[in-house]
């Protein structure tokens, strides 16, 4: 399989999933245990204290635990977290560039990439997550089986990102590259201790490689995922994405009623906080949204109070009032701001 921006081919991970491509191991022993199920950067809350806003790592809190399981693949949470962090890095990197390909390499195998200045920060994050996950396996003296399971989970998690039509096409290509790199190690485990096998291109480019014939362009630019009739071919702009997230958050407020149980209130609050976190990130890419940001911050404060049962009754009233203010601002001001995001 030939990918934009990379010299040489990689095995097709979809062929591995379908059974057309055989891995070195036909059966995998999967370690199972407690798992969050959807561990990404917006489902981890870390408090900020003082003017310097120094994060206190020991006080973090996981939210949106609707997919929690007692029998989840143990390596999935760490892999999903790392890929979600990488997703935040991608907008700042030129599509089909050497740096993006190097990032894909270090996400799969941090030890295979040299700590050069352009990738040193990325490498430190990837290595920390890989090391923390591998510690679990080392304590159980099963590092070899862990490596196989981790690669298999990486293929699966990366392909789920490939199938997301809300992501830019160039980002979906990158996740396909990650899945292909992990597939290569599953098929050829002897490569695990070697350096990079296929070199990324040295130049930056936003288009397809010149070596791809025009008649074959469709096979390169069309990702192997199903599309329904309502799928939009163009990626929504930052303003449209933020507006959609704001409207989703407003709709979630209908679930906040006084008659619900304390546990249900906490679950709804956690889900709304997760969506509010996504909106906060989107607003950073826009201009002239100070009012939306201010009302959103006030709403987040009220939603946080819902997590403490003694104050839930009054907190629901305050949260719904804050949500009304937020909704009023979105409905009155947002259309006038559409298209101003950068």
Backbone torsions as a table, in degrees:
resi	resn	phi	psi	omega
1	UNK	NA	128.7	-179.9
2	UNK	-99.9	128.7	-179.2
3	UNK	-112.4	144.6	178.1
4	UNK	-58.2	132.0	175.6
5	UNK	86.5	5.1	-178.6
6	UNK	-130.4	128.1	176.5
7	UNK	-79.1	136.8	-179.2
8	UNK	86.2	163.2	-177.5
9	UNK	-99.1	164.0	175.5
10	UNK	-130.9	153.2	177.5
11	UNK	-65.6	146.1	-178.9
12	UNK	-79.4	116.3	-179.6
13	UNK	-65.2	-26.9	177.6
14	UNK	-67.2	-30.7	175.7
15	UNK	-68.1	-34.0	176.7
16	UNK	-66.0	-42.8	-179.3
17	UNK	-65.1	-39.8	-177.2
18	UNK	-78.2	-13.5	-178.7
19	UNK	95.2	-3.5	179.9
20	UNK	-72.3	-24.2	178.7
21	UNK	-113.7	122.3	-177.2
22	UNK	-90.9	133.5	175.3
23	UNK	-87.4	168.1	179.8
24	UNK	-65.0	-27.4	178.3
25	UNK	-115.8	124.9	-178.2
26	UNK	-86.1	-21.7	177.8
27	UNK	-132.2	140.6	-178.2
28	UNK	-120.6	137.4	174.3
29	UNK	-89.8	112.2	-174.2
30	UNK	-98.9	121.8	176.7
31	UNK	-76.0	131.7	-179.0
32	UNK	-122.9	152.1	179.9
33	UNK	-178.6	-161.4	179.6
34	UNK	-62.9	134.2	178.8
35	UNK	-147.6	138.6	178.7
36	UNK	-63.8	-43.9	176.9
37	UNK	97.8	-25.8	179.5
38	UNK	-149.1	55.0	-173.8
39	UNK	-85.2	100.1	174.2
40	UNK	-131.9	176.6	-169.2
41	UNK	-62.4	-26.5	-178.1
42	UNK	-89.0	0.0	174.8
43	UNK	-105.8	14.8	176.2
44	UNK	-123.2	117.4	179.0
45	UNK	-101.6	129.3	178.2
46	UNK	-125.6	121.8	-178.1
47	UNK	-69.0	151.5	176.1
48	UNK	-116.4	128.5	-175.1
49	UNK	-118.7	135.7	173.1
50	UNK	77.7	175.6	-177.2
51	UNK	-67.4	-29.2	-178.0
52	UNK	-81.1	-5.9	177.4
53	UNK	52.7	50.3	178.9
54	UNK	-81.3	120.6	-178.8
55	UNK	-69.9	138.4	177.4
56	UNK	-104.2	101.9	-171.4
57	UNK	-66.3	-26.2	-177.4
58	UNK	-78.9	-4.2	-178.1
59	UNK	-112.5	19.9	-179.2
60	UNK	-68.7	159.1	-179.6
61	UNK	-140.1	133.6	177.6
62	UNK	-91.5	137.2	178.6
63	UNK	-123.5	176.6	178.7
64	UNK	55.8	63.0	-175.0
65	UNK	-97.2	24.8	-178.0
66	UNK	-64.9	-20.7	179.8
67	UNK	-103.8	13.8	178.3
68	UNK	-58.7	141.2	-179.9
69	UNK	-143.3	148.9	174.4
70	UNK	-84.9	-9.3	-176.4
71	UNK	-129.5	41.2	178.8
72	UNK	-84.7	150.1	172.0
73	UNK	-57.7	123.6	-171.1
74	UNK	-61.9	-30.6	-176.5
75	UNK	-80.8	-8.8	-172.7
76	UNK	-67.7	-44.0	-176.6
77	UNK	-59.8	-45.7	-178.8
78	UNK	-64.1	-42.1	-180.0
79	UNK	-65.3	-46.2	-179.7
80	UNK	-62.1	-39.5	179.7
81	UNK	-63.4	-46.2	-178.9
82	UNK	-63.2	-42.4	179.8
83	UNK	-67.0	-34.5	178.5
84	UNK	-69.3	-34.0	175.3
85	UNK	-66.9	-43.1	178.7
86	UNK	-61.5	-35.0	178.1
87	UNK	-60.0	-34.7	177.9
88	UNK	-71.7	-26.1	179.2
89	UNK	-76.6	-33.5	-168.2
90	UNK	-58.4	-40.5	-177.9
91	UNK	-57.5	-24.6	-179.5
92	UNK	-89.7	3.4	-177.3
93	UNK	-116.8	137.9	-178.2
94	UNK	-63.8	129.3	178.7
95	UNK	-56.7	143.6	177.2
96	UNK	58.0	28.3	179.9
97	UNK	-94.7	165.2	177.8
98	UNK	-62.3	-35.9	-178.6
99	UNK	-65.7	-38.5	177.5
100	UNK	-64.4	-41.5	179.2
101	UNK	-65.4	-39.2	176.9
102	UNK	-64.2	-37.9	177.0
103	UNK	-61.5	-40.4	177.5
104	UNK	-62.8	-40.8	178.6
105	UNK	-61.0	-46.5	-173.7
106	UNK	-75.9	-24.1	174.5
107	UNK	-66.1	-38.4	-179.9
108	UNK	-80.4	-44.0	-177.7
109	UNK	-139.8	88.2	-177.7
110	UNK	-57.4	-36.5	-175.5
111	UNK	-71.3	-9.7	-177.9
112	UNK	-87.9	-5.5	-175.0
113	UNK	-116.8	133.0	178.3
114	UNK	-72.3	146.1	-177.0
115	UNK	-81.6	63.8	177.5
116	UNK	-79.1	158.0	-175.5
117	UNK	-51.4	-41.1	-177.9
118	UNK	-64.1	-26.5	-174.0
119	UNK	-118.4	2.0	-173.0
120	UNK	-57.9	-45.2	-179.7
121	UNK	-64.2	-44.6	177.7
122	UNK	-60.7	-42.0	-176.4
123	UNK	-64.5	-39.0	-179.9
124	UNK	-62.4	-42.6	179.7
125	UNK	-65.3	-47.4	-179.1
126	UNK	-62.5	-41.0	-178.3
127	UNK	-66.8	-38.8	178.8
128	UNK	-62.0	-43.2	-178.7
129	UNK	-70.0	-43.5	177.8
130	UNK	-61.2	-43.4	-177.8
131	UNK	-64.9	-43.1	179.4
132	UNK	-61.4	-40.4	179.8
133	UNK	-70.7	-40.5	-178.2
134	UNK	-68.3	-25.8	178.0
135	UNK	-58.5	-38.4	178.8
136	UNK	-58.9	-43.5	-178.9
137	UNK	-71.5	-37.6	-179.5
138	UNK	-63.8	-37.2	178.6
139	UNK	-65.0	-20.9	-180.0
140	UNK	-108.3	10.3	175.9
141	UNK	54.0	46.6	-179.3
142	UNK	-140.9	47.4	-176.6
143	UNK	-67.3	-35.2	-178.5
144	UNK	-65.2	-49.4	179.6
145	UNK	-65.5	-32.9	177.9
146	UNK	-63.1	-42.9	-179.0
147	UNK	-59.4	-42.1	179.3
148	UNK	-64.5	-46.6	-179.2
149	UNK	-62.9	-41.3	-177.4
150	UNK	-63.9	-39.6	177.8
151	UNK	-65.9	-41.8	179.6
152	UNK	-63.0	-43.0	178.5
153	UNK	-66.1	-36.2	177.8
154	UNK	-62.0	-42.8	177.4
155	UNK	-58.6	-49.1	-177.4
156	UNK	-63.7	-46.5	-178.6
157	UNK	-65.3	-42.0	-179.6
158	UNK	-64.6	-39.7	179.7
159	UNK	-66.7	-28.7	176.4
160	UNK	-66.6	-35.8	174.6
161	UNK	-68.0	-36.5	178.5
162	UNK	-58.9	-36.8	-176.3
163	UNK	-80.4	-1.6	-178.1
164	UNK	-84.7	109.4	-178.3
165	UNK	-80.7	2.7	173.9
166	UNK	-88.5	-4.9	179.1
167	UNK	-95.3	151.2	174.6
168	UNK	-59.1	147.2	-177.6
169	UNK	-58.6	-39.8	-179.0
170	UNK	-64.7	-29.1	176.7
171	UNK	-74.5	-36.0	177.9
172	UNK	-67.1	-36.4	173.5
173	UNK	-59.4	-40.5	-178.0
174	UNK	-64.8	-42.8	178.8
175	UNK	-65.8	-32.2	175.2
176	UNK	-66.4	-35.4	176.8
177	UNK	-64.8	-41.2	177.0
178	UNK	-60.7	-46.5	179.4
179	UNK	-61.9	-38.4	-179.8
180	UNK	-67.9	-39.2	178.3
181	UNK	-64.5	-41.6	177.5
182	UNK	-67.2	-37.4	177.6
183	UNK	-62.4	-41.3	-179.8
184	UNK	-58.4	-39.5	-180.0
185	UNK	-73.0	-30.5	176.0
186	UNK	-68.6	-39.2	-179.1
187	UNK	-75.9	-36.4	-178.2
188	UNK	-127.2	75.5	-176.7
189	UNK	-62.0	-19.0	179.5
190	UNK	-67.4	-15.4	179.4
191	UNK	-80.1	-9.3	-173.9
192	UNK	-58.8	-32.5	-178.3
193	UNK	-94.7	5.0	-178.1
194	UNK	-101.9	170.1	179.1
195	UNK	-81.7	-177.7	-176.9
196	UNK	-52.0	136.4	-176.3
197	UNK	-98.0	-29.8	177.3
198	UNK	-124.4	129.7	-174.3
199	UNK	-86.5	138.8	172.6
200	UNK	-74.1	162.0	178.0
201	UNK	-66.6	151.5	-178.2
202	UNK	-88.3	-14.9	-177.9
203	UNK	-103.3	160.9	175.9
204	UNK	-90.3	142.5	179.2
205	UNK	-156.0	148.4	177.9
206	UNK	-109.4	-8.3	-178.7
207	UNK	-110.1	179.7	179.3
208	UNK	-67.3	152.4	176.6
209	UNK	-58.0	145.0	-177.5
210	UNK	-64.9	-19.1	-177.0
211	UNK	-77.6	-7.7	-179.5
212	UNK	-85.8	117.2	179.7
213	UNK	-61.1	147.3	-177.7
214	UNK	-60.1	-37.9	-177.4
215	UNK	-66.8	-18.8	179.7
216	UNK	-102.3	8.4	-174.5
217	UNK	-60.6	-36.3	-177.1
218	UNK	-62.9	-35.9	-178.7
219	UNK	-71.4	-17.8	180.0
220	UNK	-95.0	-38.8	-173.9
221	UNK	-87.8	-12.5	-179.4
222	UNK	-97.2	115.8	179.9
223	UNK	-72.9	145.4	-176.7
224	UNK	-79.1	65.1	177.1
225	UNK	-134.8	154.8	178.5
226	UNK	-78.3	143.7	176.2
227	UNK	-122.8	141.7	174.0
228	UNK	-94.6	175.8	-173.4
229	UNK	-68.5	-20.1	-177.0
230	UNK	-93.4	-1.4	-179.2
231	UNK	-65.1	130.9	178.0
232	UNK	-88.4	135.2	-178.1
233	UNK	-77.1	-24.2	-179.9
234	UNK	-97.8	143.1	179.5
235	UNK	-77.9	128.8	179.6
236	UNK	-59.6	145.5	178.4
237	UNK	-73.9	168.9	-178.8
238	UNK	-55.6	-39.1	-178.9
239	UNK	-66.6	-43.2	-180.0
240	UNK	-65.8	-38.5	178.3
241	UNK	-63.6	-45.4	-179.1
242	UNK	-64.4	-40.9	179.3
243	UNK	-63.1	-42.4	178.8
244	UNK	-62.4	-42.0	178.7
245	UNK	-64.1	-38.4	179.1
246	UNK	-64.2	-43.2	179.9
247	UNK	-67.3	-36.4	176.0
248	UNK	-62.8	-41.4	179.9
249	UNK	-64.3	-41.3	178.2
250	UNK	-62.6	-41.6	-180.0
251	UNK	-63.5	-33.6	179.3
252	UNK	-63.9	-25.2	-178.7
253	UNK	-62.9	-19.9	178.5
254	UNK	-65.0	-20.3	-179.1
255	UNK	-80.3	-9.7	-178.1
256	UNK	-87.1	102.3	177.0
257	UNK	-132.4	150.3	-175.0
258	UNK	-65.8	-26.3	-173.6
259	UNK	-77.7	-10.0	-176.2
260	UNK	-75.0	160.0	-179.7
261	UNK	-70.6	161.9	179.5
262	UNK	-61.0	-42.3	-179.0
263	UNK	-64.0	-39.4	-179.8
264	UNK	-66.6	-38.6	178.0
265	UNK	-60.4	-43.6	179.4
266	UNK	-62.4	-41.6	179.8
267	UNK	-62.6	-45.6	179.0
268	UNK	-63.4	-42.3	179.0
269	UNK	-62.0	-42.3	179.1
270	UNK	-61.9	-43.4	179.9
271	UNK	-63.6	-42.2	179.3
272	UNK	-67.9	-36.4	177.3
273	UNK	-64.9	-36.7	177.4
274	UNK	-63.6	-46.2	178.4
275	UNK	-65.0	-38.9	178.3
276	UNK	-63.7	-36.2	177.1
277	UNK	-63.9	-40.0	177.1
278	UNK	-63.1	-41.3	179.6
279	UNK	-65.6	-39.3	177.3
280	UNK	-56.9	-45.0	179.6
281	UNK	-63.3	-40.0	-179.3
282	UNK	-67.5	-37.3	-178.2
283	UNK	-65.9	-23.4	178.7
284	UNK	-64.9	-20.2	-178.4
285	UNK	-93.1	2.0	-175.7
286	UNK	-116.2	158.0	172.7
287	UNK	-110.8	162.6	177.1
288	UNK	59.3	38.3	177.1
289	UNK	-125.4	28.0	-178.5
290	UNK	-59.4	-38.8	179.9
291	UNK	-67.3	-43.2	177.4
292	UNK	-61.0	-43.8	-179.6
293	UNK	-63.3	-41.7	-179.8
294	UNK	-63.0	-47.0	-179.8
295	UNK	-67.1	-34.0	177.9
296	UNK	-65.7	-42.5	178.4
297	UNK	-62.5	-38.6	177.5
298	UNK	-65.4	-39.1	179.2
299	UNK	-66.4	-41.0	179.0
300	UNK	-60.5	-40.0	178.5
301	UNK	-62.3	-42.2	-179.7
302	UNK	-70.0	-37.5	178.4
303	UNK	-65.7	-35.0	177.5
304	UNK	-61.9	-35.0	179.5
305	UNK	-67.9	-21.5	179.9
306	UNK	-69.0	-12.6	-176.7
307	UNK	-83.2	-0.8	-178.1
308	UNK	-117.2	104.5	-173.2
309	UNK	-48.0	-42.8	-176.9
310	UNK	-57.4	-26.1	-175.4
311	UNK	-112.3	14.0	-172.3
312	UNK	-65.7	-37.9	-177.3
313	UNK	-60.1	-52.0	179.4
314	UNK	-70.1	-31.6	-178.8
315	UNK	-67.1	-35.6	177.8
316	UNK	-63.1	-44.3	178.3
317	UNK	-60.1	-45.5	-179.6
318	UNK	-66.2	-39.1	-179.0
319	UNK	-66.1	-42.0	-179.9
320	UNK	-67.5	-35.0	176.7
321	UNK	-66.1	-42.2	178.1
322	UNK	-65.1	-38.8	178.9
323	UNK	-64.8	-36.6	177.7
324	UNK	-63.6	-42.2	177.5
325	UNK	-62.9	-42.3	179.4
326	UNK	-63.2	-44.8	-179.5
327	UNK	-63.0	-42.2	179.0
328	UNK	-59.1	-43.8	-178.7
329	UNK	-66.9	-42.9	179.9
330	UNK	-61.8	-46.5	-176.6
331	UNK	-67.1	-34.9	-175.8
332	UNK	-86.9	-35.0	-171.7
333	UNK	-104.4	-29.8	-170.5
334	UNK	-61.2	-46.1	-179.0
335	UNK	-55.3	-35.1	-179.0
336	UNK	-70.9	-20.8	-176.7
337	UNK	-96.7	-7.0	-175.5
338	UNK	-61.6	133.9	178.1
339	UNK	91.2	-4.2	-179.6
340	UNK	-91.3	-8.5	-178.6
341	UNK	-68.0	151.1	179.0
342	UNK	-123.6	NA	NA
